[in-house]
Every structure is written in structure tokens, then in C-alpha cells.
Amino acid sequence: MNLSLAGTPICGPFDVMIAPRFVGLCGTDIQIYRGAIHGAANVLGHEGVGVVTEVGSEVNDWFLGDAVAFNPVNPVVQNDALGRSFDGLFQERILVGNAGSNDWLINRIPINLLTPVGALIAPVSAAIYSSELAAVQHNRGKAVVVGDGPMALLNSVILRLSGFESVLLIHGDSGRGNWAVQNGYFDQGDVISRRGDVVGNVIERMSGELADVAIICTPGE
């Protein structure tokens, strides 16, 4: 990476410079900050969207003003992770060096997705992938989602949209279970507290049957 005297990255002939517009605070960011997960990066943030502000003279696939979403993890090298193994999106500018070789990191998106909702592209993609894996194994039967954070709620919604017969949410103490019911995402009977006889309550809600799929969306620690 080329740096100016002030430490600001300089866009070289093969590089692309991007200004992050909206960045989400992920559970992984919080775990790294708390020390529950080791991270080599000095800057957190891996869920977000931005706009291209500089394009190197040898780059032909990107243009000024292009809207981009960031892919948090290199699909080939899993330890190559934005905001964990190298600096993330909570900064004014992020340099994508050798953009042709690092094309996994940024994806072009419609300009109208440069919104706070656009920052959800990465977690929504992960939830869609979870539902597809679950469908391959169990043909969209009965599912249980453990957790009540944003990822759990996204997984629950997408499982139902993808055709799962029933989806139960096992919630913790955050109050999001009640929020999900009050806002119409779940019926009261489909939200089960982690306190008490969780297994018995799940089996009872499923009329004596076991769940086909369980998706765990709880903190790593």
C-alpha cells in the first residue's frame, strides 16, 4: 500500500479508492472490540456500502461514482477478512489495492442501494445462504432459530420467505422477542424464551415433532 506522509493511502495505477457511505456495527466487531475474537486490524467494520472516488489509470472495470457493497471475507482465503485481518470500513477512505486481484472484496450495486438499508446486504446474503443450505438438507420443513439479534431475525424472516413450513425463534433477555411479535414478524406462540424447558416447549409447539433445522445465531463467546 502506498501512503502519503500523513498516512493517507494513495491510489496507485492498479488501485481503487472508495468512500464508505453507510457501515453497520456487526456482532463480530463488538466481539473483536471486547477481545473475545482476535483481530489484527486497527479499524473495525465489514458490513457496508460506499462509492468509488478514485480509479487507477490501469483499472478498466471500475469508474468514478460506482456504488459498491463490500464482501467481508475472501471466499478463497477465509482468514482474509475485512475489519479483522486488515483495516475495515469505519474510516473516510479505504484503498482496494490491486483491484483486479482483489475483486472479491467489492461488488457493484445499484446506486439506490447507497442507503442505511444497503449496509445489510452482507448479513442478508449470509441468511439467504443459510436458508439454501437448510433447504438442501431438509426440503423446507420445520426450523428453529436460536438467538434474537439482527442475524437471528433476518434468518427467521428469510426462512419463512423461502418456504419453510414453520419457524420458531428462541430468544434471550434482550427484549427483541417481544419487539418481533409487536411488529408482526412472529406470532406470540412462535417465540420461545430460552428460560424454562426449551426442548419441551419446541416439541409442544411443533405438535410432538422435532425440528428439521436449527440455525444458531448467538455470540461466539
Rosetta silent file (secondary structure, phi, psi, omega in degrees, C-alpha in Angstrom):
SEQUENCE: MNLSLAGTPICGPFDVMIAPRFVGLCGTDIQIYRGAIHGAANVLGHEGVGVVTEVGSEVNDWFLGDAVAFNPVNPVVQNDALGRSFDGLFQERILVGNAGSNDWLINRIPINLLTPVGALIAPVSAAIYSSELAAVQHNRGKAVVVGDGPMALLNSVILRLSGFESVLLIHGDSGRGNWAVQNGYFDQGDVISRRGDVVGNVIERMSGELADVAIICTPGE
SCORE:     score description
SCORE:     0.000 S_00000001
   1 L     0.000  131.677  176.213    0.000    0.000    0.000 S_00000001
   2 L   -86.744  131.315 -179.594    1.301    3.434   -0.922 S_00000001
   3 E  -121.910  144.216  171.938    0.975    6.042    1.872 S_00000001
   4 L   -77.351  174.814  179.099    1.374    9.801    1.872 S_00000001
   5 L   -60.751  -30.017 -179.222    3.450   11.486    4.590 S_00000001
   6 L   -83.543   -2.358  179.162    0.241   11.980    6.587 S_00000001
   7 L    91.539    1.017  178.498   -0.578    8.277    6.405 S_00000001
   8 L   -79.290  129.952 -179.644   -3.445    8.642    3.921 S_00000001
   9 E   -63.287  144.579  178.321   -3.396    5.873    1.298 S_00000001
  10 L  -107.516  133.215 -179.563   -2.609    6.937   -2.251 S_00000001
  11 L   -76.734  112.884  179.090   -4.475    5.381   -5.151 S_00000001
  12 L   -84.684 -178.996 -175.264   -1.923    3.727   -7.434 S_00000001
  13 L   -63.557  -24.163 -178.225   -2.385    2.764  -11.103 S_00000001
  14 L  -107.280   10.685 -171.335   -3.930   -0.638  -10.254 S_00000001
  15 L  -108.697  166.859  173.874   -5.955    0.511   -7.245 S_00000001
  16 E  -133.070  134.637  176.837   -9.430    1.790   -6.446 S_00000001
  17 E  -105.572  135.782 -177.108  -10.304    4.226   -3.649 S_00000001
  18 E  -129.226  139.162  173.532  -13.714    4.019   -2.011 S_00000001
  19 E  -100.618  111.121  175.977  -15.511    6.292    0.435 S_00000001
  20 E   -61.335  135.662  179.947  -17.725    4.236    2.763 S_00000001
  21 E  -102.191  -49.220  179.466  -21.203    5.807    2.977 S_00000001
  22 E  -135.312  129.367 -176.962  -23.092    3.571    5.421 S_00000001
  23 E  -131.450  132.185  177.580  -21.481    0.960    7.693 S_00000001
  24 E   -91.229  151.800  175.187  -23.192   -1.406   10.115 S_00000001
  25 L   -95.170  108.361 -175.036  -21.835   -2.415   13.507 S_00000001
  26 L   -87.133  158.180  174.596  -21.703   -6.204   13.420 S_00000001
  27 H   -58.596  -34.588  177.675  -21.662   -8.595   16.356 S_00000001
  28 H   -64.202  -38.797  176.322  -18.200   -9.674   15.211 S_00000001
  29 H   -58.033  -44.447 -178.605  -16.989   -6.068   15.500 S_00000001
  30 H   -65.688  -39.770  179.472  -18.198   -5.994   19.102 S_00000001
  31 H   -65.441  -39.364  177.245  -16.527   -9.332   19.873 S_00000001
  32 H   -65.059  -42.961 -179.677  -13.202   -8.087   18.455 S_00000001
  33 H   -61.297  -38.887 -179.254  -13.510   -4.861   20.453 S_00000001
  34 H   -79.903  -11.085 -179.536  -14.152   -6.840   23.643 S_00000001
  35 L    89.081    5.591  178.400  -11.254   -9.196   22.934 S_00000001
  36 L   -72.054  -26.827  176.105  -13.419  -12.300   22.533 S_00000001
  37 L  -125.565  135.566  178.535  -12.083  -12.662   18.959 S_00000001
  38 L   -78.466  135.153  176.042   -8.554  -11.776   17.934 S_00000001
  39 L  -138.136  135.365  179.837   -8.240   -9.224   15.168 S_00000001
  40 L   -86.687  -13.322 -176.148   -5.106   -7.758   13.580 S_00000001
  41 L   -73.809  148.584  174.564   -6.969   -4.792   12.076 S_00000001
  42 L   -91.967  -15.229 -178.071   -6.772   -1.333   13.644 S_00000001
  43 L  -127.370  127.170  179.950  -10.128   -0.274   12.156 S_00000001
  44 L   -84.630  177.099  174.657  -13.341   -2.277   12.524 S_00000001
  45 L   107.275  113.675  178.740  -16.300   -2.529   10.145 S_00000001
  46 L  -137.120    4.903  176.387  -17.060   -5.073    7.431 S_00000001
  47 E  -117.856  109.242 -177.717  -20.728   -4.547    6.572 S_00000001
  48 E  -176.219  175.253  177.480  -21.289   -1.524    4.403 S_00000001
  49 E  -131.166  155.575 -179.226  -21.697    0.275    1.115 S_00000001
  50 E  -156.498 -173.006 -177.676  -19.682    3.067   -0.477 S_00000001
  51 E  -132.385  140.853 -179.728  -18.862    4.983   -3.613 S_00000001
  52 E   -72.224  125.647 -179.180  -15.745    4.920   -5.804 S_00000001
  53 E  -110.950  -21.990  177.105  -13.843    8.208   -5.502 S_00000001
  54 E  -144.446  144.206  179.120  -10.588    7.400   -7.345 S_00000001
  55 E  -132.318  128.587  178.577   -9.666    4.886  -10.044 S_00000001
  56 L   -64.033  154.188 -175.074   -6.126    3.937  -11.018 S_00000001
  57 L   -63.745  -23.167 -178.976   -5.009    4.563  -14.583 S_00000001
  58 L   -99.237    6.668 -179.524   -4.682    0.815  -15.296 S_00000001
  59 L   -96.378  124.933 -175.788   -8.099   -0.138  -13.905 S_00000001
  60 L  -110.170  -12.603 -172.597  -10.776   -0.725  -16.561 S_00000001
  61 L   -97.953   -7.534 -178.424  -13.644   -2.317  -14.605 S_00000001
  62 L  -126.549  150.371 -176.055  -14.427    0.494  -12.156 S_00000001
  63 L  -137.161  155.283  177.863  -15.466    4.108  -12.657 S_00000001
  64 L   -56.247  134.416  178.310  -15.864    7.229  -10.537 S_00000001
  65 L    89.400   -6.302  176.757  -19.212    7.252   -8.778 S_00000001
  66 L   -60.358  137.448  174.516  -19.773    3.494   -8.930 S_00000001
  67 E   -89.747  137.786 -176.843  -21.739    2.238   -5.914 S_00000001
  68 E  -133.474  150.775  166.545  -20.228   -0.789   -4.179 S_00000001
  69 E  -113.755  148.934 -177.337  -21.039   -3.271   -1.442 S_00000001
  70 E   -98.439  136.292  173.055  -18.237   -4.969    0.468 S_00000001
  71 L   -93.394  115.756 -170.568  -17.801   -8.728    0.757 S_00000001
  72 L   -63.921  -32.931 -171.122  -16.459   -9.260    4.301 S_00000001
  73 E  -128.724  134.533  175.701  -14.493  -12.495    3.760 S_00000001
  74 L   -63.758  120.380 -177.096  -12.306  -13.737    0.947 S_00000001
  75 L   -67.282  -17.389 -179.950  -14.086  -16.887   -0.334 S_00000001
  76 L   -94.471  -39.984 -179.443  -10.743  -18.494   -1.181 S_00000001
  77 L  -119.819   97.479 -172.326   -8.748  -17.484    1.910 S_00000001
  78 L   -63.246  -24.854  179.109  -11.109  -17.456    4.899 S_00000001
  79 L   -80.188   -4.956  177.904   -8.596  -15.719    7.171 S_00000001
  80 L   -90.205   91.194 -169.169   -8.517  -12.756    4.780 S_00000001
  81 E  -128.241  128.964  178.023  -11.288  -10.741    6.414 S_00000001
  82 E   -63.602  131.937  179.419  -12.203   -7.069    6.176 S_00000001
  83 L    77.707    3.462  178.594  -12.134   -5.342    9.558 S_00000001
  84 L  -129.860  -58.520  176.978  -10.376   -8.303   11.153 S_00000001
  85 L   -92.395  -16.997  172.203   -7.170   -9.219    9.328 S_00000001
  86 E  -147.735  160.303 -168.557   -6.935   -5.799    7.641 S_00000001
  87 L   -57.057  139.231 -174.223   -8.481   -2.395    8.340 S_00000001
  88 L   -96.089 -153.703 -162.528  -12.226   -2.099    7.911 S_00000001
  89 L   -93.877   -7.329 -179.898  -14.819    0.450    6.874 S_00000001
  90 L   -80.426   62.096  177.572  -15.044    2.884    9.796 S_00000001
  91 L  -153.477  163.229 -174.912  -12.801    5.378    8.008 S_00000001
  92 L   -69.729  -35.631 -178.919  -13.226    8.121    5.436 S_00000001
  93 L  -138.213  142.632  173.476  -11.434    6.277    2.634 S_00000001
  94 E  -128.554  130.424 -178.274  -10.496    2.656    2.040 S_00000001
  95 E   -94.158  126.994  171.669   -7.986    1.628   -0.601 S_00000001
  96 E   -99.931   96.543 -179.527   -8.542   -1.557   -2.600 S_00000001
  97 L   -73.114  144.313 -178.926   -5.023   -2.312   -3.779 S_00000001
  98 L    48.524   61.361 -171.980   -4.596   -4.305   -6.986 S_00000001
  99 L   -55.359  -32.234  179.105   -8.329   -4.145   -7.604 S_00000001
 100 L   -65.741  -35.991  179.621   -8.185   -6.770  -10.337 S_00000001
 101 L   -82.793  -24.650 -178.475   -6.705   -9.364   -7.961 S_00000001
 102 L  -107.639   36.272 -176.999   -8.922   -8.330   -5.038 S_00000001
 103 L   -69.412  -10.684  175.786  -12.186   -8.239   -6.982 S_00000001
 104 L   -68.381  -25.482 -170.549  -13.788  -10.453   -4.290 S_00000001
 105 L   -75.061  -34.053 -176.505  -13.789   -7.510   -1.873 S_00000001
 106 E  -126.644  142.787  179.275  -16.117   -5.138   -3.730 S_00000001
 107 E  -130.782  135.606  179.715  -19.246   -5.725   -5.777 S_00000001
 108 E   -71.001  137.033  179.264  -21.084   -3.187   -7.923 S_00000001
 109 L  -131.667  161.465  175.093  -24.626   -2.404   -6.724 S_00000001
 110 L   -60.324  144.595 -176.108  -27.439   -0.109   -7.953 S_00000001
 111 H   -60.556  -27.383 -178.077  -26.912    3.495   -6.872 S_00000001
 112 H   -75.274   -2.392  174.921  -30.231    3.474   -4.996 S_00000001
 113 H   -93.799    5.472  173.253  -28.771    0.974   -2.509 S_00000001
 114 L   -78.560   66.388 -176.259  -26.386    3.616   -1.128 S_00000001
 115 L  -137.815  168.512  174.383  -28.629    3.806    1.923 S_00000001
 116 H   -56.106  -35.070  178.379  -28.528    2.543    5.519 S_00000001
 117 H   -63.414  -32.392  179.376  -30.502   -0.493    4.311 S_00000001
 118 H   -59.461  -28.515  179.133  -27.688   -1.203    1.845 S_00000001
 119 H   -66.022  -13.413  179.155  -25.363   -1.921    4.774 S_00000001
 120 H   -86.998    0.580 -177.234  -27.495   -5.019    5.427 S_00000001
 121 H   -56.365  -45.385 -177.479  -26.500   -6.638    2.128 S_00000001
 122 H   -64.815  -51.101  179.074  -23.793   -8.795    3.756 S_00000001
 123 H   -65.302  -34.494  176.780  -25.886  -10.174    6.653 S_00000001
 124 H   -64.068  -40.650  178.032  -28.886  -10.735    4.367 S_00000001
 125 H   -60.931  -41.488  178.423  -26.637  -12.663    1.976 S_00000001
 126 H   -63.879  -38.804  179.875  -25.434  -14.849    4.864 S_00000001
 127 H   -68.440  -38.693  176.832  -29.037  -15.524    5.902 S_00000001
 128 H   -62.680  -42.756  178.682  -30.018  -16.444    2.339 S_00000001
 129 H   -61.757  -41.211  177.920  -27.061  -18.837    2.178 S_00000001
 130 H   -60.071  -45.040 -178.114  -28.165  -20.434    5.477 S_00000001
 131 H   -65.692  -36.299  178.932  -31.693  -20.980    4.176 S_00000001
 132 H   -67.327  -42.314  177.092  -30.387  -22.537    0.956 S_00000001
 133 H   -62.251  -43.450 -179.532  -28.152  -24.957    2.882 S_00000001
 134 H   -64.164  -39.946 -178.841  -31.032  -25.863    5.174 S_00000001
 135 H   -65.480  -36.902  179.466  -33.408  -26.426    2.248 S_00000001
 136 H   -63.120  -38.850 -176.332  -30.962  -28.799    0.550 S_00000001
 137 H   -80.381  -33.778 -168.211  -30.768  -30.946    3.688 S_00000001
 138 H  -133.643   10.729  171.740  -34.380  -30.874    4.837 S_00000001
 139 L    52.395   44.394  171.879  -36.598  -29.682    1.997 S_00000001
 140 L    55.827   58.292  178.070  -38.026  -26.659    3.845 S_00000001
 141 L   -95.105 -124.186 -177.899  -39.592  -28.342    6.842 S_00000001
 142 E  -100.300  132.293 -176.413  -39.652  -27.098   10.433 S_00000001
 143 E  -125.836  149.083  173.279  -36.902  -24.733   11.584 S_00000001
 144 E  -124.577  131.200  175.420  -35.722  -23.295   14.890 S_00000001
 145 E  -111.057  123.447 -178.464  -33.574  -20.158   15.086 S_00000001
 146 E   -99.212  119.036 -177.089  -31.616  -19.727   18.317 S_00000001
 147 L   125.537  162.986  179.641  -30.933  -16.088   19.180 S_00000001
 148 L  -139.383   19.167  175.693  -32.784  -12.797   18.917 S_00000001
 149 L   -81.979 -176.235 -179.462  -30.255  -10.403   17.423 S_00000001
 150 H   -55.289  -40.704 -179.602  -30.390   -8.918   13.912 S_00000001
 151 H   -66.139  -39.022  178.871  -28.915  -12.066   12.308 S_00000001
 152 H   -64.277  -43.412 -179.547  -31.461  -14.289   14.037 S_00000001
 153 H   -66.339  -41.583  177.327  -34.342  -12.073   12.928 S_00000001
 154 H   -61.973  -45.344  179.106  -33.020  -11.910    9.348 S_00000001
 155 H   -60.660  -41.367 -178.679  -32.611  -15.698    9.253 S_00000001
 156 H   -63.314  -46.063 -179.313  -36.133  -16.187   10.599 S_00000001
 157 H   -63.639  -44.702 -176.090  -37.724  -13.884    8.034 S_00000001
 158 H   -70.584  -34.962  175.352  -35.780  -15.360    5.110 S_00000001
 159 H   -58.863  -43.602  179.894  -36.519  -18.948    6.147 S_00000001
 160 H   -70.138  -40.209  178.619  -40.231  -18.182    6.001 S_00000001
 161 H   -63.973  -29.785 -178.745  -39.949  -16.247    2.743 S_00000001
 162 L   -84.608    0.500  171.370  -38.102  -19.200    1.207 S_00000001
 163 L   105.967   10.601  178.414  -40.997  -21.521    2.036 S_00000001
 164 L   -64.905  141.757 -174.693  -40.193  -23.236    5.342 S_00000001
 165 L   -61.791  -44.497  177.801  -43.295  -24.769    6.870 S_00000001
 166 E  -152.611  149.414 -179.756  -42.760  -23.229   10.313 S_00000001
 167 E  -136.428  122.665  175.253  -40.063  -21.181   12.038 S_00000001
 168 E  -106.894  147.742  178.400  -39.670  -20.776   15.796 S_00000001
 169 E  -116.214  122.971  174.040  -37.439  -18.197   17.471 S_00000001
 170 E   -97.417  111.272 -171.364  -35.711  -18.971   20.783 S_00000001
 171 E  -104.903  160.033  179.368  -34.986  -15.578   22.300 S_00000001
 172 L   -95.904 -134.969 -173.885  -32.775  -14.376   25.128 S_00000001
 173 L  -110.334   12.389 -172.767  -33.223  -11.482   27.523 S_00000001
 174 L   -79.489  -17.412 -175.590  -32.812   -8.531   25.167 S_00000001
 175 L    91.205   -3.091 -179.102  -36.493   -7.852   24.600 S_00000001
 176 H   -71.140  -25.150  176.331  -36.204   -8.363   20.845 S_00000001
 177 H   -61.008  -46.023  176.769  -38.550  -11.346   21.026 S_00000001
 178 H   -64.387  -39.166  178.206  -41.347   -9.065   22.202 S_00000001
 179 H   -59.750  -43.446 -178.895  -40.320   -6.493   19.597 S_00000001
 180 H   -63.547  -36.957  177.754  -40.605   -9.116   16.842 S_00000001
 181 H   -70.568  -46.913 -177.680  -44.118  -10.037   17.993 S_00000001
 182 H   -61.886  -29.710 -178.877  -45.266   -6.437   18.398 S_00000001
 183 L   -96.620    8.083  171.682  -44.070   -5.569   14.890 S_00000001
 184 L    85.043   11.730 -179.919  -45.740   -8.547   13.270 S_00000001
 185 L   -81.201  -24.845  179.990  -42.702  -10.681   12.454 S_00000001
 186 L  -141.341  150.257  164.043  -43.862  -13.538   14.704 S_00000001
 187 L   -77.311  153.061 -177.368  -46.976  -14.816   16.383 S_00000001
 188 H   -56.498  -37.406 -178.244  -46.594  -14.944   20.152 S_00000001
 189 H   -70.051  -15.253 -178.930  -46.657  -18.753   20.128 S_00000001
 190 H   -92.329    0.613  179.296  -43.698  -18.912   17.745 S_00000001
 191 E  -113.213  118.888 -173.247  -41.369  -17.073   20.140 S_00000001
 192 E  -118.398  130.557  179.579  -39.942  -19.234   22.929 S_00000001
 193 E   -72.437  144.843  176.707  -37.882  -17.988   25.867 S_00000001
 194 L   -71.343  -12.235  176.648  -34.503  -19.590   26.465 S_00000001
 195 L   -86.849  142.444 -179.607  -35.522  -19.842   30.126 S_00000001
 196 L    95.818 -161.655 -176.673  -37.500  -22.909   31.124 S_00000001
 197 L   -84.413   83.348 -175.763  -37.987  -26.178   29.236 S_00000001
 198 H   -61.705  -49.677 -177.234  -36.866  -25.038   25.787 S_00000001
 199 H   -61.479  -46.114  179.669  -36.863  -28.503   24.203 S_00000001
 200 H   -62.179  -39.874  179.462  -40.251  -29.384   25.661 S_00000001
 201 H   -67.439  -37.516  178.008  -41.755  -26.075   24.542 S_00000001
 202 H   -65.329  -47.542 -178.964  -40.388  -26.504   20.999 S_00000001
 203 H   -62.475  -40.593  178.456  -41.759  -30.060   20.709 S_00000001
 204 H   -63.080  -43.686 -179.550  -45.122  -28.952   22.077 S_00000001
 205 H   -65.501  -27.812 -179.339  -45.312  -26.039   19.614 S_00000001
 206 L   -97.416   21.741  175.246  -44.474  -28.456   16.779 S_00000001
 207 L    56.853   42.626  175.209  -47.214  -30.893   17.828 S_00000001
 208 L    87.874   -2.373 -179.201  -44.832  -33.519   19.146 S_00000001
 209 L   -97.802  159.686  175.922  -42.386  -33.425   16.250 S_00000001
 210 L   -90.071  157.954  176.136  -38.725  -32.458   16.275 S_00000001
 211 L   -72.931  145.574  176.002  -37.285  -29.571   14.282 S_00000001
 212 L   -81.311  -33.458 -173.521  -35.633  -30.417   10.972 S_00000001
 213 E  -137.032  138.522  170.585  -33.197  -27.493   11.088 S_00000001
 214 E  -125.578  127.770  177.448  -31.613  -25.399   13.824 S_00000001
 215 E  -114.840  121.382 -175.059  -29.715  -22.210   12.958 S_00000001
 216 E   -95.935  119.019 -179.395  -27.586  -20.821   15.794 S_00000001
 217 L  -126.461   62.150 -178.792  -27.237  -17.026   15.821 S_00000001
 218 L  -122.830  159.938 -179.688  -25.663  -16.366   19.192 S_00000001
 219 L   -58.817  146.124 -177.740  -22.378  -14.653   20.184 S_00000001
 220 L   -61.808  -34.181 -179.151  -19.265  -16.787   19.822 S_00000001
 221 L   -75.104    0.000    0.000  -18.232  -16.351   23.422 S_00000001
